[in-house]
Amino acid sequence: MKVFVYKTDIESPQQLHQVGELLNIHSRIYSWSVDVENKDRVLRVEADDSMHDEAIFTLVHAGGFRCEVLPV
């Protein structure tokens, strides 16, 4: 399993729901969360070993949000 951590611009419950619909349907993503209390709106994704940043970027961007890698 891999853990990915990103800075995002996801802020509201509605936005969480919107990005969640995209992340939840991906079979290689086991779990995810967004800390909207953190100034970086940290998205944490647990996924299988074959997952990569580009796939997560694509999903988040498809929802209309920005994300950038944060060091773990």
C-alpha positions as CSV (number, residue, x, y, z in Angstrom):
1,M,0.0,0.0,0.0
2,K,1.1,3.6,-0.8
3,V,0.2,6.8,1.0
4,F,-0.1,10.0,-1.0
5,V,-0.4,13.4,0.6
6,Y,-1.4,16.6,-1.2
7,K,-2.1,20.2,-0.6
8,T,-5.5,21.1,-2.0
9,D,-8.1,23.9,-2.3
10,I,-11.0,21.7,-1.1
11,E,-12.8,23.6,1.6
12,S,-16.5,22.9,2.1
13,P,-18.6,19.8,2.8
14,Q,-20.1,20.1,-0.7
15,Q,-16.6,20.1,-2.3
16,L,-15.6,17.1,-0.2
17,H,-18.7,15.3,-1.5
18,Q,-17.8,16.3,-5.1
19,V,-14.2,15.0,-4.9
20,G,-15.3,12.0,-2.9
21,E,-17.6,10.8,-5.7
22,L,-14.5,10.7,-8.0
23,L,-12.1,9.1,-5.5
24,N,-14.6,6.5,-4.2
25,I,-15.2,4.9,-7.6
26,H,-11.5,4.2,-8.2
27,S,-10.8,0.6,-7.4
28,R,-7.2,1.1,-6.5
29,I,-8.0,3.8,-3.8
30,Y,-8.6,2.1,-0.4
31,S,-9.4,5.2,1.6
32,W,-9.0,9.0,1.5
33,S,-9.6,12.0,3.8
34,V,-9.3,15.8,3.6
35,D,-8.3,17.8,6.7
36,V,-10.3,21.0,5.9
37,E,-9.1,22.5,9.3
38,N,-5.5,22.5,8.1
39,K,-4.4,25.6,6.2
40,D,-3.2,23.3,3.4
41,R,-6.5,21.4,3.1
42,V,-4.5,18.2,3.2
43,L,-5.8,15.3,1.1
44,R,-4.4,11.9,2.2
45,V,-5.0,8.9,0.0
46,E,-4.2,5.3,0.7
47,A,-4.0,3.2,-2.5
48,D,-2.5,0.0,-3.8
49,D,1.1,-0.1,-5.0
50,S,0.3,0.4,-8.6
51,M,-1.3,3.9,-8.0
52,H,0.6,7.0,-9.0
53,D,0.4,10.7,-8.5
54,E,-0.8,11.5,-12.0
55,A,-3.9,9.3,-11.6
56,I,-4.9,11.2,-8.4
57,F,-4.1,14.5,-9.9
58,T,-6.4,13.7,-12.8
59,L,-9.3,12.7,-10.5
60,V,-8.9,15.8,-8.3
61,H,-8.6,18.1,-11.3
62,A,-11.7,16.5,-12.9
63,G,-13.6,17.7,-9.8
64,G,-12.4,21.2,-10.5
65,F,-9.8,21.3,-7.6
66,R,-6.1,21.9,-7.4
67,C,-3.6,19.6,-5.6
68,E,0.1,19.5,-5.2
69,V,2.3,16.9,-3.6
70,L,3.3,17.4,0.1
71,P,6.3,15.5,1.4
72,V,5.3,12.7,3.7
